[in-house]
Amino acid sequence: MSCYHQQFQPCASEMAKVLKVLSHPNRLLLLAAIGDEELSVGDLETKTGIKQPVLSRELARLREEKLVETERLSKRIIYRLSGTLSENLLKALCQAWSHQALPAGNQSALQPPSSLSSISATDQTLPSVTNTSRKRLKINPDPYRYDH
């Protein structure tokens, strides 16, 4: 019998807030890149391929949640993980996703679990697109409409 509920209850909202920040792929990639080594904004842009305006916005979100911290060296701002929470989150994600801890810099092992690879495209219900005579495309069923 596990006691997860007792452990999660006092800090569930804080945990959900941190997980929400990590739910965006760009922020997750940035945290992983910073987890490998301390990097400047320019180095992060080169390593991740995320362009400057988006990069700055995503780094600000990571700083707000205290997942990364900065240090100014002359004109450069260096980013690094702030504390053990960020490092533990990265380790937990790596272990859950690849069933083993990843060494720093090993991105090839970030593959979905084998249980997901057995899902075929025919198992999923995809909306169909109908081209009408008008200029507008109609998607059936509309995935953003909730009234059925």
N, C-alpha and C positions, 0 to 999 in steps of 0.2 A: 504494500500500500504506500502510495507516494503522498507527500505533503506539499505538492506544488501550489495548491489553492491557498494554503496558509501562508506560504512564502510570497505569493503574488498579490494577495489581497491588499496589503498596506501600500504597495507601490505600483499597482496596475496602471494607473493613469500616467505616471511618469514613464513607465516602460512603453506604453502605447505611444507616447509622444516621441520617444527616441526611435521606435520602430517605424513610425510614420515618416520621420526625416530620412531614414534609410530606405524607404520604399521607392524612392526615385532612382533609376539606374545610374544617372550621372553622379549623384551623391555617393552611391555605393562604390562606383568605380574610383571616385576621388579618394574616398576613405581607404580603399584597398591600395591605391598608388602611394598615398602618404604612409600607409602601414609598411610598405616595402622600404621606404627611405624618406628622409626629410627632403622636401622639394620646394622650389620657388614657384610662383604663379606661371612663369614662362616654361619651366620644366614640366609642370602639371599639364599645361596646354599641349606641349609636344608629346608627352607620354600617353595622355588619354584621348587626344583629338578633340576635346571640348573647346569651343571658341571662347575668347576672352569675356564677352558680356555675360554669357551663361555661366561660365566658370566662376566669375566673381560672385554672382548671385548664389550659386550652389555652395561655394566656400563660406559665404556669410551664414547660410542656414546651418552648416556644420559647426561654425564657430558659436552661433547662438545656443546650440544645444551642448556646447562644451565637449564636442567629440574631437575637435582639433584645436590647436593653439598656434600662435604665431610668434615669430621673433624677427625683429628688424635688424638686418645686417647691411649698413650703408643704405643704398637705395632698394635693396631686395628684401622682400618679406618671405621668410621661410616657414613652411607649414609642417607640423608634426602632430602625431597622435597625442591627445591630452589625457594621460592617465591610463589606468588599466581597463576601464570600461570599453573604450574603443578597441583596444587590442583583444580583449575577451570576446567582443561581438564579432570581430573578424574571424577569430579562431573558431567560434561556435558556428558561424555561417559556412566556413570551409569544411568543418567536420560534418555538418548536416548535409551539405550539398555533395561532397565527394567521398564521404565516409572515412576520411583521414585528414589530418592536418596538412596543409600545403606549405612547402618551404617558400620563403620570400621570393617573389618574382616569378613563381610558376603559375601562369595563367591557363596553361593547357589543361590542367586537371579540373577546372571549373566547368564541369559538364553536368547536365541534369541527371538526377537519379535514374537508374535503369528502369524503374517502374513507369517513368514518363515516356520512355522511348517506345514502349509497346502500344501507345495510343496512336491509332491511325487517323487520317483525315476523315474517313468515313464515319468514325465514331462521334464526330462533332457535328452539331447542327449549325450550318453556316447560312447567313441570310442570302437570299437570291436578289439579283439586281435586274430590274425590268426597265428597259429603255422604252419610254413612251414617245408619242409623236411630238410632244412638247419638248422644250429644252431641258427639262428637269429629269433627273434620274430618281426612280422610286426604289427603295430598298424594302423588301418584304422578308420577314417582319422587321419593322424598324427597331433596332437594338436599343435606342434611346427613349423609346416610348413605353411607359409602364401601364397604361390603361389597356387591358386586354378584353 
